[in-house]
């Protein structure tokens, strides 16, 4: 909430922009910009419909982020009992809160609609940026003062308001997500269509699942949902590879 | 739950409220709210859930400020906050005496009324859970 989601959107877009604009050393003139797994989508998009379709990806990502933030803000206002029509100026007060779930669903729906012709390749393209954005959301815990988890004796444990040393669990998650993002970007091998996005989804769910025992929750948390998400993502990765093998055969 | 089943909130002053905190042998989470406060509505379900989960070890106290009894009771009935002990502060003097400003506010007090931490604005799940965990560890 608050600035965390805004930071996530900005970092995700910046990461996507970087991967789109990066020209790897030694690349041929005809090769599209971008690197590693994040570049392979561009080859596919270009093959599917020319550079024009690939150029639309950035617009789709940007529009999805803006619509997601707006819908999330409206949902937060309605949830708090404030009529957005009666308090239109309040829509811009991000500190009043952005509903994360509504914002994410809205952004995904808009992106899905705008990229429906090349959905898998487009999803692959934004996957590393999405992981970076998620890292930004976890790192945004600094603005919420909510980085700390269960008590710890480790040397890097951070003292909380009451002086109890605790795991900086959100920072762990942010570091792991950034590492996953970098790996997806630098890996040179071109995975099958849709596999990069599925792998990113699996990694995000697994990181959340792995760090969950260090989090403090009210009402038990969402552990089973993260487990289901990791399983679903893994199944999608396997399916993408099996489909690619079948096509090759 | 109907508003009629919510009792009239007892009036409190900074002095009586300080006495309540000092006399408590359990840690206390104090939430300052008002029925007219939009952000208070978004954090109310979280506080209800926390009170249900830790109410046996931590005392949850609400302070309703600059409000009317009817509006406050309707708010309590709407969000099912009957499990939390509420006090009525029409002048809004208590949060200022505790060292806070604005609504909502959440204070975390150890046994005997020792202030451990304070959160200004809407409280999220993690911050509330962290504050309660700190209180329980300090209380042993």
Interface residues (C-beta under 8 A of the other chain):
Chain A: X1 X76 X77 X79 X80 X81 X82 X95 X96 X97 X141 X144 X145 X146 X148 X150 X151 X160 X161 X162 X164 X166 X215 X216 X217 X218 X219
Chain B: X38 X39 X41 X42 X46 X49 X50 X53 X108 X116 X117 X119 X121 X122 X124 X125 X126 X127 X128 X129 X130 X131 X133 X134 X135 X137 X138
